[in-house]
Amino acid sequence: MARICSIRGTRVRSGGRIHRSGLAKKKGGIGRHVTKVVKRTVSPNLQTKRIWVPELGIYVRLKLSCRALKTINKNGAFTTLKKAGIL
């Protein structure tokens, strides 16, 4: 199963990590120098949850990001899942 949030569509992103060497000028060095930029991935904080939908009287198993869980807590399960097109 892909690492994608069912509600928000949050997925793995790629970015760059900057490697620096040297001692900072503030600490008595000659400054920090960029030696290389390395690709890295940033994964969403995904959780597999069983969500109770009281309007339908069923559980729905979803892979959610923590931001989506906060959205469900705020707006309610039925409204959020219907807006996402899951129900």
C-alpha positions in Angstrom: 0.0 0.0 0.0 1.3 3.4 -0.9 2.3 6.0 1.7 -0.5 8.4 1.0 -3.1 9.8 3.4 -6.7 8.8 2.4 -8.2 12.1 3.3 -5.7 14.8 2.5 -3.6 13.1 -0.1 -0.4 13.8 1.7 2.4 11.8 0.2 6.2 11.3 0.4 8.1 14.4 -0.8 11.7 14.8 -1.8 14.0 17.5 -0.7 17.6 18.3 -0.2 19.8 18.1 2.9 22.8 20.5 2.9 26.1 19.2 4.2 28.3 21.8 5.7 31.9 21.7 7.0 34.0 24.1 9.0 33.6 26.0 12.2 31.3 29.0 12.5 32.8 32.5 12.5 31.0 33.2 15.8 33.0 30.3 17.3 36.4 31.5 16.0 36.4 29.6 12.6 36.5 30.9 9.1 32.9 30.1 8.4 30.8 27.2 7.3 31.1 25.9 3.8 28.6 23.9 1.7 30.3 20.7 0.6 27.4 18.9 -1.0 23.6 18.7 -1.3 22.1 15.2 -0.8 18.6 14.1 -1.8 16.3 12.9 1.0 12.7 12.0 1.4 10.2 13.5 3.8 7.5 11.0 4.8 4.1 12.0 6.3 3.2 10.8 9.8 0.8 8.1 8.7 -1.3 6.0 11.1 -3.7 3.1 10.3 -6.9 3.8 12.2 -10.4 2.3 12.6 -12.8 5.2 12.5 -16.3 4.8 13.9 -19.0 6.5 11.8 -22.0 6.9 14.0 -24.4 8.0 11.2 -23.8 4.7 9.3 -23.1 2.5 12.4 -19.9 1.1 10.9 -16.1 1.2 11.3 -13.9 2.3 8.4 -10.2 1.4 8.3 -8.1 4.2 6.9 -4.4 5.2 6.5 -4.4 8.8 7.8 -1.9 11.5 8.5 -2.0 13.1 12.0 -3.3 16.3 10.4 -6.3 14.3 9.0 -7.0 12.9 12.4 -7.2 16.4 13.8 -9.6 17.3 10.9 -11.8 14.3 11.8 -11.9 15.3 15.5 -12.9 18.9 14.5 -15.4 18.3 11.8 -16.7 14.8 12.5 -16.0 11.5 10.8 -19.0 11.4 8.4 -18.6 15.0 7.1 -14.8 14.6 6.6 -15.0 11.2 4.9 -17.9 12.3 2.6 -16.0 15.4 1.5 -12.9 13.3 0.8 -15.1 11.0 -1.4 -14.5 7.8 0.8 -18.2 7.4 1.7 
